[in-house]
């Protein structure tokens, strides 16, 4: 472990302290089905289960997004994960709800591509991410903030993901545990695993069963099945290119997008090499 990385005890303590704060602002956990968001969800539900029922007062929303042009393998993985989490919440009497956001009918991929004549998303015009992913989830966050006055958004972002991610983390880092969201009023951002390395994330998921039951094997296999290699082969045959947003989001993003930078290819190749067990 790098000396700059926090211990699991420290991360769990951060989550415990924040959950115990004397307010009832709900938590919203962004769940992409990837390793980082899965780890955050794991740690949150694990903590809730460690508490007496009387102390499980803060509601937690586990929220995924479906652009409606997802890889069937990945969207099925996300759906199964949400069902498992929801079932465990019911069984253990946890104040956890699951939700999936989707683009409004007028903002779906095919309406914009064919109906409005938009070009396929590219490096200079990435209209799909905003309309199909960011807007639907932002609307969900705003609705919860309106009901509660304030929400806390938990994200599985990590500084070591990429230079771009590190710059973004630095830009909004205020030296406190919670950062004000740059676009959403009434929303504070909590990034409990921001300083973890990829190896630590994979090591934890490989060694620990999810608190909602089962194992993380499905997720690990999804990364290790060389899905990207298969998709890239399809791309070479059909001309469809994958655009990505951060590791599993790189797999689960839009099949029909026309740009994948060589840097992203290299990053995914490294991920496939390192995948699973370390």
C-alpha positions, 0 to 999 in steps of 0.5 A: 500500500502506498504511504499516501493511501488511507487505510480501510479503517480510516475510510470506514471511519469517515463513512461512519462519522458522516452517516452519524451527523445530526441531520437527515439529509439523504445520501445518493450513491452514484452506481454505475455497476463498475468497480469504484461505485460498487466499492462505495456502495459496498462500504455504505451498506456494510456500515448500515448493517453494522448499526442497530436498527434505531441508528439507521436513520439516514435514507440512502438512494442507490442510483444507476443510469440507463442511456437506453443504448447500453451493452446488454451484458453491462445493463443486465449486470447493473439491473441484477445488482440493483435487485440484489441491493433492494432485496437485501434492504427489504430483508434487513430493514435498511432505509435503502431505495434503488432507482434507475434514471433514463433520458426523457423520450425527446433526448434519447439517442435515436431521436437526436441522431435521426430526428434532429440530425445530430452527428454521432457524438465525437470529441468536439460534440459529446452531446450524448453524455449530457442529455442521456446521463447527466441530465436525468441523474441531475434531475433525480438529485434535484428532486431529492434536494427539493424534498429534503433541503439538501442531499449528499452525493457519494461518488466513486471517483479516484484521483489516480484514475487518470490525469483528467480525473486528478485535475478535476478532483483538485479543482473542486477539493476544498480540503474538507470531507464534503465539497459543494457540487458545482452545478447542483444547488443543495448538493454536497459531494462525498468521495470516500475512496478518492485516494485509493489505487486501482489495485486496492479497489480490486483487492478489496472486491476480490477478498470481500463478499458484498453485504447484500449477498453473493459475490463480486465475481460477476463484476470481476468476470465482466472486466476480465472477459475482454469485453473491450477486445470483442467490442473493438473487433465489432467496431473494426467490422462495423465502424461503431466506436466506443466512447467512455467515461471511466473504466466500467463506464468505458465499457458501459457507455454508448456503443454507437459513439464514434471516438475512442482515444488511443489513450483510452485504449491503452488504459483499458488494456492495462486494466485487462492485464491487471484485472481481478485479483491484485 
